[in-house]
Amino acid sequence: MVILKFIKFYCLLFCIILFSCDEYKTIDDSFSTIMIKNWNSDKDSLKVDFYKYKKGSNLEIVESKNSEFIIENNKSLKILYLTPKFKNEGEINSDIVLTINDSLKYQFKKIQTIRDTTHLTFTLGRRYTIFYKINATVNDQIIKGEDSFIVLDSKSSLKIKK
């Protein structure tokens, strides 16, 4: 009887120690998804281009261009989700232009990449997530990063004249 209580006590103690461990997860992507609110287009096929320009070059010297995105058009919520398939790790030290269907443009300037941490508490242990979030001036409006998402509004886009 005493031995059984002894075993139960140590099993319980072992479980408490096991579940009280903190867990850390690091996400190295500059951003995970670009969300565009108030998206009223029914088109599922979109052409999206992501240009990186040399910082301070007045959007004249292109460093790279990527068009590989997973595109999800949520028509009921009127949100367009753009998840990059290309490597976008670390801080962003460039100016950025995002174009959609060669008709809408978002110009990112004065980009600040901030390393941030969130945590969730589970019983005795905590789960920490370390990620980047971006603050920038987009089309002359200041945006603040929400977690690792960039949230834009379709109404704030610039129209590209052809």
C-alpha positions in Angstrom: 0.0 0.0 0.0 2.8 2.4 0.9 4.8 1.4 -2.2 1.7 2.1 -4.4 1.3 5.6 -2.9 5.1 6.1 -3.4 4.8 5.1 -7.1 1.7 7.3 -7.6 3.4 10.3 -6.0 6.5 10.0 -8.2 4.5 9.4 -11.3 2.5 12.5 -10.5 5.7 14.5 -9.8 7.2 13.3 -13.1 4.1 14.4 -15.1 4.1 17.8 -13.4 7.7 18.3 -14.3 7.2 17.1 -17.8 4.2 19.4 -18.5 5.8 22.4 -16.8 8.6 22.7 -19.4 8.6 25.8 -21.6 8.6 25.4 -25.3 10.2 27.9 -27.8 9.4 28.1 -31.5 11.2 30.5 -33.8 9.7 31.7 -37.1 12.4 33.3 -39.3 10.1 34.5 -42.1 9.9 38.3 -42.5 6.1 37.8 -42.8 3.9 34.8 -43.2 1.0 36.2 -45.2 -0.3 39.4 -46.7 -4.0 39.9 -46.1 -5.9 42.4 -48.2 -9.2 43.4 -46.7 -12.3 44.6 -48.6 -11.3 42.6 -51.6 -14.3 42.7 -54.0 -13.0 40.7 -56.9 -14.5 37.4 -57.9 -11.4 36.5 -59.9 -9.5 33.4 -58.6 -6.7 33.8 -61.0 -4.5 36.7 -60.1 -1.0 37.9 -61.1 0.9 39.0 -58.1 4.4 40.5 -58.3 6.6 41.3 -55.2 9.5 43.6 -56.0 12.4 44.5 -53.6 14.1 47.7 -54.4 17.4 49.0 -53.0 16.5 51.1 -49.9 16.6 54.8 -50.6 16.8 54.4 -54.4 13.3 56.0 -54.9 12.1 52.6 -56.3 14.5 52.7 -59.2 17.0 49.9 -58.5 15.4 46.4 -58.4 17.1 43.9 -56.2 14.7 41.0 -56.8 11.3 40.0 -58.1 9.1 37.1 -57.0 5.7 36.0 -58.2 5.3 32.8 -56.4 2.4 33.1 -54.0 -0.3 30.8 -52.7 -3.4 32.9 -53.5 -6.6 32.4 -51.6 -9.6 34.6 -52.3 -12.1 34.3 -49.5 -15.2 35.8 -51.2 -17.5 35.6 -48.1 -15.1 37.5 -45.9 -13.8 39.7 -48.7 -10.2 39.0 -47.9 -7.4 38.1 -50.2 -4.6 36.0 -48.7 -1.2 36.0 -50.3 1.2 33.5 -48.8 4.8 33.6 -50.3 6.3 30.4 -51.6 9.7 32.1 -51.9 12.3 32.5 -49.2 11.7 35.7 -47.2 13.7 35.2 -44.0 15.1 37.8 -41.7 14.9 41.5 -41.6 13.8 43.4 -44.7 16.4 46.0 -45.7 14.7 47.1 -48.9 11.8 49.1 -50.2 9.0 46.9 -51.5 6.3 47.2 -54.2 3.5 44.7 -54.4 1.4 44.7 -57.6 -1.8 42.8 -58.3 -2.9 42.2 -61.9 -0.7 45.1 -63.1 -3.5 47.4 -62.0 -3.1 47.8 -58.2 0.1 48.7 -56.4 1.2 48.9 -52.8 4.5 50.8 -52.1 6.2 49.9 -48.8 8.7 52.5 -47.6 10.4 53.2 -44.2 10.1 49.5 -43.3 11.0 48.5 -39.7 11.3 44.9 -39.0 10.7 44.1 -35.3 11.5 40.9 -33.5 8.6 40.0 -31.2 7.5 37.3 -28.9 4.1 36.0 -27.9 3.4 33.3 -25.4 0.5 31.0 -24.5 0.3 29.5 -21.1 -0.7 25.8 -20.7 -1.3 24.5 -17.2 2.2 24.9 -15.9 4.3 25.3 -19.1 4.4 28.1 -21.6 4.8 28.1 -25.3 6.7 31.0 -26.7 6.7 32.0 -30.4 9.5 34.3 -31.6 8.7 36.0 -35.0 9.2 39.2 -37.1 6.5 41.8 -37.6 6.7 44.7 -40.0 5.8 48.4 -39.5 6.0 50.5 -42.6 4.5 53.3 -44.6 2.4 51.8 -47.4 1.1 54.3 -50.0 1.6 57.1 -47.5 -0.3 55.3 -44.7 1.4 53.9 -41.6 0.7 50.2 -41.0 1.6 48.2 -37.9 2.3 44.6 -38.2 -0.1 42.1 -36.6 1.9 39.1 -35.5 3.6 37.9 -38.7 0.8 39.1 -41.0 0.8 42.2 -43.1 -2.7 43.6 -43.2 -3.6 46.0 -46.1 -6.9 47.5 -47.3 -7.9 47.3 -51.0 -9.1 50.9 -50.8 -5.6 52.1 -50.0 -4.0 50.7 -53.1 -2.7 52.9 -55.9 -4.1 52.4 -59.4 -1.5 51.7 -62.1 -2.1 53.7 -65.2 -1.5 51.8 -68.4 
